[in-house]
Amino acid sequence: MTSTLIFLLGLTCIFLLLIGLGIFWAIKSGQFEDMEGPSQRILMDDDDPLLPRRRVETDALKKAP
């Protein structure tokens, strides 16, 4: 029973170390820099002229006399 506890405690320490390294890597690489930008970008992409349906509308307006 003691060897099982030592194994599980060692495994827990390894997992905690990996989780800690993952969190620090995410912070250092800028994963948490802009938390609201992507959510607002979803709402504002209708004005993008590169969207296929917008391109068709602008091409039709350019061709109209």
JORALIN-V247149 format. One record per helix or strand of 3 or more residues. SS is the DSSP state (h for helix, s for strand). FROM is the first residue (numbers start at 1). LEN is the number of residues. If there is no record, write none. Layout:
# JORALIN-V247149
{{SS;FROM;LEN} {SS;FROM;LEN}}
This chain:
# JORALIN-V247149
{{h;2;27} {h;37;7} {h;45;3} {h;52;12}}
